[in-house]
Amino acid sequence: MLVLNEQDQRALLDMKEVIDEVANSLKAFSEGKTETPLRYVLPFNDDNRYLVMPALSDDLKIVGIKTVTFAPDNPKKGKKTITGSVLLSDYETGETLAVLDGSYLTQIRTGAISGVATQYLARKDAKTLCVIGAGDQARGLIAAVMAVRHIDMIHFSSRTTSNAEVLAQEVAETYHVATKVFDQADDAMAEADIVVTATNSNNPVYAHTLHPGVHLNAVGSFKPDMQELPTESMMVANKIVVESTEAAMEETGDLKVPQEEGIITQASLHGELGDIVAGKISGRESDEEVTLFKSVGLAIVDIVVANYFYKKAIEKQDK
């Protein structure tokens, strides 16, 4: 059995390869070729959450389970907000193949899913990225967007400006792009071609109207009472895309709150990202379209990413 920590996974990562693997898993999910139950969430210690997410696919021949704890006060203690692990099992025997650190894997999985969305929904000539939020998830999202678009400017905004400044410097050195930190999220996104929101906020993090041609990846809200995006964004978007219609309508306040307000219904969704990958429904169709991808995560994608790292580790051992 392999144990792959963050450093192990980081050394094995090729984000473009992961994005391809994730695209295939999203396609399999939308085609009904996976078993991916809605995640089971247990609250503890007031605001903390324990999430349990099993998944398997006979078509992909993978099986595993992910467990995650979400503790929003952890940064005050110098600890990560999201921690967890992924257990990958052998499809034939059920034996444990690997246990992987879930924090970094979640960062890469989250980024890769939005990388797929960006590939199909953002303008081909997108040059400016806006990142709202400066935690670990933002790093994976930036890596994925950079893997599919030629970005030369990144705008940052965070409730903690010092965190945004640290991330901006790190990104500038890593990707050799221009960066700028804004006090207000609305100012940061004003000139952006692609916007990413990755916060733990329960309330909308911006008030700016989404301008023509922009693509938004929203990944922060994963509970019914968390609404990271203003309801108006759902009204402005020409296409609202999700990983799983069922999960998105149940698990995120970004969709649930506007639904309860009578602003949107399930019919307001353009469809699932996997169906765009499969060519069953359209991606971006014009430079003026406003596209919005709301991600809540899918366990089958975590297991696919875990399997990717496992295969890469075995290949490295065999060399």
C-alpha positions as CSV (number, residue, x, y, z in Angstrom):
1,M,0.0,0.0,0.0
2,L,1.3,3.4,-0.9
3,V,1.0,6.5,1.3
4,L,1.2,9.7,-0.8
5,N,1.6,13.0,1.1
6,E,1.4,16.5,-0.4
7,Q,5.1,16.5,-1.4
8,D,4.7,13.1,-3.2
9,Q,1.7,14.3,-5.1
10,R,3.3,17.7,-5.9
11,A,6.3,15.9,-7.4
12,L,4.0,13.8,-9.6
13,L,1.7,16.5,-10.8
14,D,1.2,17.5,-14.5
15,M,-1.9,19.7,-14.4
16,K,-2.7,19.3,-18.1
17,E,-2.8,15.5,-17.6
18,V,-5.0,15.8,-14.6
19,I,-7.4,18.1,-16.4
20,D,-7.7,15.5,-19.2
21,E,-8.4,12.7,-16.6
22,V,-11.0,14.9,-14.8
23,A,-12.7,15.7,-18.1
24,N,-13.2,12.0,-18.8
25,S,-14.5,11.4,-15.3
26,L,-17.1,14.2,-15.6
27,K,-18.2,12.8,-19.0
28,A,-18.6,9.3,-17.4
29,F,-20.6,10.8,-14.5
30,S,-23.0,12.6,-16.8
31,E,-23.4,9.4,-18.8
32,G,-24.5,7.6,-15.7
33,K,-21.3,5.4,-15.6
34,T,-20.4,6.1,-12.0
35,E,-21.9,5.6,-8.6
36,T,-21.5,8.9,-6.8
37,P,-24.0,9.4,-3.9
38,L,-24.6,12.9,-2.5
39,R,-22.0,13.5,0.2
40,Y,-22.9,12.8,3.8
41,V,-22.2,15.8,6.0
42,L,-21.9,15.6,9.8
43,P,-21.6,18.9,11.8
44,F,-19.3,19.1,14.8
45,N,-17.9,21.7,17.1
46,D,-20.4,24.4,15.9
47,D,-19.2,25.5,12.4
48,N,-17.0,22.4,11.6
49,R,-18.1,19.8,9.1
50,Y,-17.1,16.2,8.5
51,L,-17.8,15.1,4.9
52,V,-17.9,11.5,3.7
53,M,-17.8,10.8,0.0
54,P,-17.6,7.3,-1.5
55,A,-17.6,6.7,-5.3
56,L,-16.9,4.1,-7.9
57,S,-17.2,3.4,-11.6
58,D,-17.5,0.0,-13.3
59,D,-16.6,1.8,-16.6
60,L,-13.4,3.4,-15.2
61,K,-12.7,0.4,-12.9
62,I,-12.0,2.5,-9.8
63,V,-13.4,2.6,-6.3
64,G,-12.6,4.7,-3.3
65,I,-13.7,7.0,-0.6
66,K,-12.8,10.5,0.5
67,T,-13.2,12.0,4.0
68,V,-12.8,15.7,4.6
69,T,-13.0,18.0,7.6
70,F,-13.9,21.7,7.1
71,A,-12.9,23.9,10.0
72,P,-13.3,27.6,9.1
73,D,-11.5,28.9,12.2
74,N,-8.3,26.9,11.5
75,P,-6.4,29.7,9.8
76,K,-6.5,31.6,13.1
77,K,-4.7,28.6,14.6
78,G,-2.2,28.5,11.8
79,K,-3.8,25.4,10.4
80,K,-5.5,24.5,7.0
81,T,-9.3,25.0,6.7
82,I,-9.7,21.8,4.7
83,T,-8.0,18.5,5.7
84,G,-8.7,14.9,4.9
85,S,-7.7,11.8,3.1
86,V,-8.6,9.7,0.1
87,L,-8.5,5.9,0.2
88,L,-8.1,4.2,-3.2
89,S,-9.0,0.5,-3.4
90,D,-8.3,-2.2,-6.0
91,Y,-11.3,-2.6,-8.3
92,E,-10.8,-6.3,-8.6
93,T,-9.9,-7.3,-5.0
94,G,-11.0,-4.5,-2.8
95,E,-7.6,-4.2,-1.3
96,T,-6.3,-0.8,-0.3
97,L,-3.9,0.5,-2.9
98,A,-3.1,3.9,-1.5
99,V,-3.9,6.5,1.1
100,L,-3.4,10.1,-0.1
101,D,-3.3,13.4,1.7
102,G,-6.7,14.9,0.9
103,S,-5.9,18.6,1.4
104,Y,-3.5,18.9,-1.6
105,L,-5.6,16.4,-3.7
106,T,-8.7,18.5,-3.1
107,Q,-6.8,21.6,-4.2
108,I,-5.8,19.9,-7.4
109,R,-9.2,18.3,-8.0
110,T,-11.0,21.6,-7.4
111,G,-8.6,23.4,-9.8
112,A,-8.8,20.7,-12.5
113,I,-12.6,20.7,-12.6
114,S,-12.6,24.5,-13.1
115,G,-9.8,24.0,-15.6
116,V,-12.2,21.8,-17.7
117,A,-14.9,24.4,-17.3
118,T,-12.5,27.2,-18.4
119,Q,-11.4,25.2,-21.4
120,Y,-14.9,24.9,-22.7
121,L,-16.5,28.1,-21.4
122,A,-14.0,30.9,-21.3
123,R,-13.1,33.0,-24.3
124,K,-10.1,31.6,-26.2
125,D,-8.4,35.0,-26.0
126,A,-8.9,35.5,-22.3
127,K,-5.8,37.2,-20.8
128,T,-6.8,38.6,-17.4
129,L,-7.8,36.4,-14.5
130,C,-9.4,37.7,-11.3
131,V,-9.1,35.6,-8.1
132,I,-11.3,36.3,-5.2
133,G,-10.0,34.5,-2.1
134,A,-6.3,33.7,-1.2
135,G,-6.4,30.3,0.4
136,D,-5.0,26.9,-0.8
137,Q,-7.9,26.3,-3.2
138,A,-7.0,29.5,-5.1
139,R,-3.6,28.0,-5.9
140,G,-5.0,25.0,-7.6
141,L,-7.5,27.1,-9.5
142,I,-4.8,29.4,-10.8
143,A,-2.6,26.4,-11.9
144,A,-5.6,25.0,-13.8
145,V,-6.6,28.2,-15.6
146,M,-3.0,28.8,-16.5
147,A,-2.8,25.3,-18.0
148,V,-5.7,26.0,-20.5
149,R,-5.4,29.8,-21.2
150,H,-2.6,32.2,-21.9
151,I,-3.0,34.5,-18.9
152,D,-0.7,37.5,-18.6
153,M,-2.4,39.5,-15.7
154,I,-3.9,38.2,-12.5
155,H,-6.0,40.4,-10.1
156,F,-6.4,39.4,-6.5
157,S,-8.8,40.3,-3.8
158,S,-9.3,38.8,-0.3
159,R,-10.9,39.8,3.0
160,T,-7.3,39.5,4.4
161,T,-5.3,41.8,2.1
162,S,-2.0,40.5,3.4
163,N,-2.9,37.0,2.2
164,A,-3.7,38.3,-1.2
165,E,-0.3,40.1,-1.4
166,V,1.6,37.0,-0.4
167,L,-0.3,34.9,-3.0
168,A,0.2,37.6,-5.7
169,Q,4.0,37.6,-5.2
170,E,4.1,33.8,-5.2
171,V,2.1,33.6,-8.4
172,A,4.1,36.3,-10.1
173,E,7.3,34.4,-9.4
174,T,5.9,31.0,-10.3
175,Y,4.2,31.9,-13.6
176,H,6.1,35.1,-14.6
177,V,2.8,37.1,-15.0
178,A,1.9,40.6,-13.8
179,T,-0.2,40.7,-10.6
180,K,-2.2,43.4,-8.8
181,V,-3.9,43.3,-5.5
182,F,-7.2,45.2,-5.0
183,D,-9.0,46.1,-1.7
184,Q,-12.4,45.6,-3.2
185,A,-13.5,42.5,-5.2
186,D,-15.6,44.6,-7.5
187,D,-12.6,46.6,-8.6
188,A,-10.5,43.4,-9.1
189,M,-13.1,41.8,-11.4
190,A,-14.0,44.9,-13.4
191,E,-11.5,44.2,-16.3
192,A,-11.3,40.4,-15.9
193,D,-11.9,37.9,-18.7
194,I,-12.1,35.0,-16.2
195,V,-13.2,35.3,-12.5
196,V,-12.6,32.7,-9.8
197,T,-14.3,32.8,-6.4
198,A,-12.8,30.6,-3.7
199,T,-13.8,31.8,-0.3
200,N,-15.5,30.5,2.8
201,S,-17.9,33.4,2.9
202,N,-21.6,32.8,3.7
203,N,-22.5,36.0,1.9
204,P,-21.9,37.4,-1.6
205,V,-18.3,38.5,-2.0
206,Y,-19.0,41.0,-4.8
207,A,-21.8,43.2,-6.1
208,H,-20.4,43.8,-9.6
209,T,-22.6,42.8,-12.6
210,L,-21.0,40.2,-14.8
211,H,-20.0,41.9,-18.0
212,P,-20.4,40.5,-21.5
213,G,-17.8,37.9,-22.4
214,V,-16.7,37.0,-18.8
215,H,-16.5,33.5,-17.5
216,L,-16.9,32.8,-13.8
217,N,-15.8,29.7,-11.8
218,A,-17.4,29.6,-8.4
219,V,-16.1,27.0,-6.0
220,G,-16.5,28.4,-2.4
221,S,-20.1,27.7,-1.5
222,F,-20.7,24.0,-0.6
223,K,-23.5,24.4,2.0
224,P,-27.2,25.4,1.5
225,D,-26.6,28.5,3.7
226,M,-23.4,29.7,1.9
227,Q,-24.1,32.1,-0.9
228,E,-20.8,33.3,-2.3
229,L,-22.3,34.8,-5.5
230,P,-25.0,37.5,-5.6
231,T,-28.4,36.2,-7.0
232,E,-28.1,38.8,-9.8
233,S,-25.2,36.8,-11.3
234,M,-27.6,33.9,-11.9
235,M,-29.9,36.2,-13.7
236,V,-27.2,37.7,-15.9
237,A,-25.5,34.5,-16.9
238,N,-26.4,33.1,-20.3
239,K,-25.2,29.7,-19.3
240,I,-25.1,28.2,-15.8
241,V,-23.2,25.0,-15.8
242,V,-22.7,22.5,-12.9
243,E,-21.0,19.1,-12.4
244,S,-24.1,17.4,-11.0
245,T,-27.6,18.9,-11.3
246,E,-28.8,17.0,-8.3
247,A,-25.9,17.9,-6.0
248,A,-25.7,21.6,-7.1
249,M,-29.4,22.2,-6.5
250,E,-29.2,20.6,-3.1
251,E,-25.8,21.5,-1.7
252,T,-25.0,25.1,-2.6
253,G,-26.6,28.3,-1.5
254,D,-25.4,29.9,-4.7
255,L,-28.3,28.0,-6.4
256,K,-30.5,27.1,-3.5
257,V,-31.1,30.7,-2.3
258,P,-32.1,32.1,-5.7
259,Q,-34.3,29.0,-6.2
260,E,-36.0,29.7,-2.9
261,E,-36.4,33.3,-3.9
262,G,-38.2,32.2,-7.1
263,I,-35.4,33.7,-9.3
264,I,-34.2,30.4,-10.9
265,T,-35.4,26.8,-11.2
266,Q,-33.5,23.6,-12.2
267,A,-34.6,24.5,-15.8
268,S,-32.4,27.6,-15.5
269,L,-29.3,25.5,-15.7
270,H,-27.7,25.0,-19.1
271,G,-26.6,21.5,-18.0
272,E,-23.7,19.5,-16.7
273,L,-20.1,20.0,-17.6
274,G,-19.7,16.3,-18.5
275,D,-22.3,16.7,-21.2
276,I,-20.4,19.7,-22.7
277,V,-17.2,17.5,-22.7
278,A,-19.2,14.8,-24.5
279,G,-20.5,17.3,-27.1
280,K,-24.1,16.7,-26.1
281,I,-24.7,20.3,-25.2
282,S,-22.8,23.5,-26.2
283,G,-20.0,25.3,-24.5
284,R,-19.3,28.9,-25.2
285,E,-20.9,30.0,-28.5
286,S,-20.0,33.7,-28.7
287,D,-17.5,36.2,-27.3
288,E,-20.4,38.1,-25.7
289,E,-21.8,35.3,-23.7
290,V,-21.6,35.4,-19.9
291,T,-20.9,31.9,-18.6
292,L,-21.0,30.7,-15.0
293,F,-19.7,27.4,-13.7
294,K,-20.8,26.5,-10.2
295,S,-18.7,23.7,-8.7
296,V,-19.6,21.7,-5.5
297,G,-17.2,18.9,-6.2
298,L,-17.8,15.2,-7.1
299,A,-16.3,12.3,-5.2
300,I,-15.7,10.3,-8.4
301,V,-13.4,13.1,-9.5
302,D,-11.4,12.8,-6.3
303,I,-11.0,9.1,-6.8
304,V,-9.9,9.6,-10.4
305,V,-7.3,12.1,-9.3
306,A,-6.2,9.7,-6.6
307,N,-5.9,7.0,-9.2
308,Y,-3.8,9.4,-11.4
309,F,-1.3,10.0,-8.6
310,Y,-1.2,6.3,-7.8
311,K,-0.5,5.3,-11.4
312,K,2.2,8.0,-11.7
313,A,3.8,6.8,-8.4
314,I,3.9,3.2,-9.6
315,E,5.4,4.2,-13.0
316,K,8.1,6.2,-11.1
317,Q,8.9,3.1,-9.0
318,D,9.2,0.9,-12.0
319,K,11.7,3.1,-13.7
